[in-house]
Amino acid sequence: MNETKTEVAAHPIKDGIVQAIKGAGDVFTATLESVSGSVAGALKGVGKVGASAIEVVTDVTRGAIDGAVEVGADIGHAAKGIAVGVLRGTKETGEAALATVSHTARTVIQHTAKVGGDLAAAAKGVVQGAIHTAKDLSVDAAKAASAAGQSALDAAQELGSSAAEKVRNALTGTIDGVKVVLKEPFVSTDKK
C-alpha cells in the first residue's frame, strides 16, 4: 500500500472502521465505538463550536460509511452505529442532540447514495440509532426518530423520487416500537 501523504484514499476514520469491523465482527458495536471515539477526539482538538463540529460529524460519518462499504458490512447496522456514536461523541442533549441527529441522518443518506449503498437500510439504521440513544439525550424517542427520519427523507428527496420512495417506504410505520412521523414536501403542481 502506498503511504504517501497526498494519497486521497487513505482516511483514518475509514481505516479505523475497517479494522474495528474486521476485528470485532459486530458492525454496530465496532462502528459505534470507532465513531464515538473519533468524534470526541476531533472535537477536543477543534473545540465544540458551530461549523467545526458539523465538519467533524460530516467527516467521521463519511469515513464510517466508506469503511463499512469496503468490508461489505450491513449498512443499516453501520448507520445505527454511526448515529449512536456521533451522539455519544458529541455528548449533546436536548435540542442540540436533535440537530446533530438530523445532520447525521442527512449525511448518512447523501454519502450512502454516493457510494451506491442501500438507502432504505441506511435510513432505518440511523432512525434506530436515534431511538437507541433518545433516553440518554433527554429527548422523546418519537421526536428523535422523527427528526432523523425527516432529515433522511429530505436528503433522499434531493437525490430524486426513486431515492425518496425507498427511504419513505423504509420509515413507514413503526421502528423499534416507535412511530416515525414524516412530513411530505410541499410541491407545487401548477407550474407552467
C-alpha positions, -999 to +999 in steps of 0.1 A: +000+000+000+014+034-010+016+056+022+023+089+006+008+120+024-010+130-008-029+098-011-066+107-011-079+071-005-063+069+030-087+081+057-081+074+094-118+071+102-124+047+073-093+027+082-104+025+119-138+013+109-125-013+086-101-027+113-128-025+140-153-044+120-128-070+108-116-074+144-149-075+162-173-088+136-201-068+152-208-040+128-230-020+152-206-021+182-175-016+161-189+014+143-204+029+174-171+027+194-149+039+165-172+068+156-177+079+192-140+080+199-132+097+166-159+124+172-149+130+208-112+132+199-117+155+170-140+178+190-113+182+217-090+194+190-113+219+174-135+229+203-172+223+202-182+252+181-206+256+151-192+248+117-162+229+131-184+205+150-206+200+119-175+193+098-162+168+123-195+149+123-197+150+085-161+138+080-165+110+106-198+099+091-185+097+056-154+078+067-175+053+087-198+046+057-168+042+034-153+017+058-185-002+062-189-004+024-153-015+019-157-046+042-192-053+029-209-047+063-246-042+067-251-005+060-282-005+083-261-017+113-234+007+104-258+036+102-272+028+136-237+027+150-229+060+133-259+077+148-253+064+183-215+070+180-219+106+169-244+114+196-222+098+223-191+115+209-207+150+209-223+145+243-251+168+232-286+166+248-320+181+241-325+203+211-288+203+202-289+165+201-319+166+177-300+190+154-270+167+154-291+136+147-307+154+119-274+164+103-261+129+108-291+114+091-288+137+061-250+129+058-257+092+061-282+093+032-261+116+010-230+095+014-247+061+012-262+072-022-227+084-033-212+050-027-242+031-041-253+017-008-288+006+004-307+038+012-336+021+029-313+002+053-293+033+060-324+054+067-338+027+090-305+023+108-300+060+115-335+062+129-328+031+151-297+048+164-317+079+173-342+058+191-315+038+208-299+069+224-330+091+230-332+085+267-295+093+272-301+125+252-330+137+273-353+137+243-385+118+235-378+087+213-406+096+189-392+131+185-356+118+179-369+091+155-389+117+135-360+142+134-337+115+120-364+102+096-374+136+083-338+146+076-331+112+059-362+117+037-353+153+029-318+142+018-333+114-003-358+138-019-328+159-031-315+128-047-347+121-067-381+104-065-367+069-065-344+075-036-372+093-017-396+064-022-371+039-009-365+059+022-402+068+028-411+031+025-384+021+049-396+046+075-433+040+072-450+026+103-431+019+135-394+012+140-384-005+172-418+003+186-417+040+178-438+057+152-418+078+128-437+109+117-427+123+083-439+154+066-445+153+029-428+181+010-449+210-004-447+205-041-463+229-065-482+211-092-493+242-111-460+250-128-465+264-163 
